[in-house]
Amino acid sequence: MKHGFIAFAVLASSVGVSAVHASAGSINYSGEVQQATCDVAVNNHNVFGNNVTLPKASSSSLSKVGETTGTTPISITLLRCNRGAMPVVFFEAGSGVDALTQNVLNASGTATGVQLQLLDTANVPIRVGDMSQLAARGVGTVGSGNVTSQYSVRYIATGVSTVGTVRGSVTFSLKYE
């Protein structure tokens, strides 16, 4: 009799466990397999941990909204790309980007009233996170395995600036056409 009770208890507990494993929903995954990839260097340095230093700027040169100064070149070199690749550099929106101005925020600096504005090869402001970059900012077809794009960054006043440090960061990705 004791064995029958134990068998019934084991059977009853296994029925209870199966209810715990009932379907609760689904997860959809997406990704992309690309034909070509490249390594990246910024200003001829490995992309990770790279810093771009802008010149010191006078707060008087950033006293009105929209004033700019301190334009500093940035080269993004795509290395060891597969021949025929057509990469496009895309500067992504994120927590370090002002959603209104689409400039890079002075996220950890002490100056106020100033952001960082990215410029494309033609010195046209890049609206960080804007999908139009994909159409307008291609670096061309890779023939030799390496290709370099020239960009710039500069200070831009969002109000009367105060003295202090300016520090920001932006994430970029590569889209292969």
C-alpha positions in Angstrom: 0.0 0.0 0.0 2.8 2.4 0.8 4.3 1.7 -2.6 1.0 2.6 -4.3 0.8 5.9 -2.4 4.4 6.9 -3.4 3.7 6.0 -7.1 0.5 8.1 -7.0 2.4 11.0 -5.4 5.1 10.8 -8.1 2.5 10.7 -10.8 0.6 13.6 -9.4 3.7 15.7 -9.0 4.8 15.1 -12.6 1.4 16.2 -13.9 1.8 19.4 -11.9 5.3 20.0 -13.4 4.0 19.7 -17.0 1.6 22.7 -16.4 4.6 24.9 -15.5 6.1 24.2 -19.0 3.1 25.5 -20.9 3.7 27.9 -23.8 3.8 31.6 -22.7 4.7 33.3 -26.0 7.2 33.4 -28.8 10.4 35.2 -29.6 11.2 36.5 -33.1 14.8 36.8 -34.2 16.2 38.8 -37.0 19.7 39.3 -38.3 21.7 39.8 -41.5 24.3 37.8 -43.3 26.5 40.1 -45.2 28.8 39.4 -48.2 31.6 41.7 -47.1 33.1 43.1 -43.9 35.9 45.5 -43.1 38.1 46.4 -40.2 38.0 50.0 -39.1 40.6 52.6 -38.0 39.8 56.1 -36.9 42.6 58.6 -37.5 44.9 55.7 -38.2 44.3 54.0 -34.8 42.3 51.0 -33.8 38.7 52.1 -33.5 38.3 50.9 -29.9 39.3 53.4 -27.3 40.1 56.0 -29.9 40.0 59.7 -28.8 39.7 62.7 -31.1 41.0 65.9 -29.4 39.6 69.2 -30.5 41.5 72.5 -30.0 40.8 74.7 -27.1 38.1 77.2 -27.9 37.2 80.6 -26.5 33.7 80.8 -24.9 33.3 84.1 -26.7 33.4 82.3 -30.0 30.4 80.3 -28.8 28.3 83.0 -27.4 25.2 82.7 -29.7 23.2 79.7 -30.7 24.6 78.1 -33.9 28.1 79.6 -33.7 30.8 77.0 -34.4 34.5 76.8 -33.9 37.4 74.3 -33.6 36.8 72.1 -36.7 38.9 69.0 -36.4 39.4 66.4 -39.2 38.5 62.8 -38.6 39.4 60.0 -41.0 37.6 56.7 -40.9 39.5 54.0 -42.8 38.0 50.7 -43.7 40.7 48.1 -43.9 40.9 44.7 -45.5 37.5 45.0 -47.1 36.4 42.4 -49.6 36.9 43.6 -53.1 33.7 45.2 -54.5 32.3 46.0 -51.0 30.3 49.2 -50.9 30.3 50.2 -47.2 28.4 53.2 -45.8 29.4 54.7 -42.4 26.3 55.5 -40.3 26.4 57.6 -37.2 23.8 56.2 -34.8 21.4 57.9 -32.5 21.6 57.0 -28.8 21.9 58.3 -25.3 24.9 60.5 -26.3 23.0 62.3 -29.1 20.6 65.2 -28.7 17.3 64.0 -30.3 16.4 67.6 -31.3 19.6 68.9 -32.8 21.0 65.5 -33.7 24.4 66.6 -32.5 26.6 64.8 -30.0 25.9 65.8 -26.4 28.5 67.2 -24.0 27.6 64.2 -21.9 30.5 64.2 -19.3 32.2 67.6 -19.8 31.7 70.6 -17.5 31.1 73.3 -20.1 27.4 74.2 -20.8 25.7 75.5 -23.9 27.9 73.5 -26.3 27.6 70.3 -28.3 29.7 68.6 -30.9 28.6 68.6 -34.5 29.8 66.1 -37.1 30.4 67.1 -40.7 30.6 65.0 -43.8 33.3 65.2 -46.5 31.6 68.3 -48.0 31.5 70.0 -44.6 27.7 69.6 -44.4 26.4 68.9 -40.9 25.5 65.2 -40.3 22.2 64.7 -38.6 23.3 61.9 -36.3 20.8 59.0 -36.4 19.0 60.3 -39.5 18.5 57.5 -42.1 19.4 60.0 -44.9 23.1 59.2 -44.1 22.7 55.8 -45.8 22.0 57.5 -49.1 24.3 60.5 -48.9 27.4 59.3 -47.1 28.7 56.3 -49.0 32.4 55.8 -49.2 32.4 54.2 -52.6 33.2 50.8 -53.9 36.3 49.2 -52.4 38.8 48.3 -55.1 42.1 47.8 -53.3 40.8 46.5 -50.0 41.1 49.8 -48.1 39.1 53.0 -48.4 39.2 56.2 -46.3 36.4 58.8 -45.6 37.1 62.2 -44.3 34.7 63.7 -41.7 35.1 66.6 -39.2 33.8 67.5 -35.7 33.4 70.9 -34.3 32.0 72.7 -31.3 28.5 74.2 -31.8 26.8 76.6 -29.4 23.3 75.7 -28.2 23.2 78.7 -26.0 25.7 81.0 -24.3 28.6 78.7 -23.6 30.4 78.5 -20.3 34.0 77.5 -19.8 34.8 73.9 -19.0 35.6 70.6 -20.7 33.6 69.1 -23.6 33.3 65.3 -23.8 31.0 63.2 -25.9 30.9 60.1 -27.9 29.0 58.7 -30.8 28.6 55.1 -32.1 28.9 54.4 -35.8 28.2 51.3 -37.8 28.9 50.1 -41.3 26.1 49.2 -43.7 27.2 47.2 -46.7 25.4 47.8 -50.0 
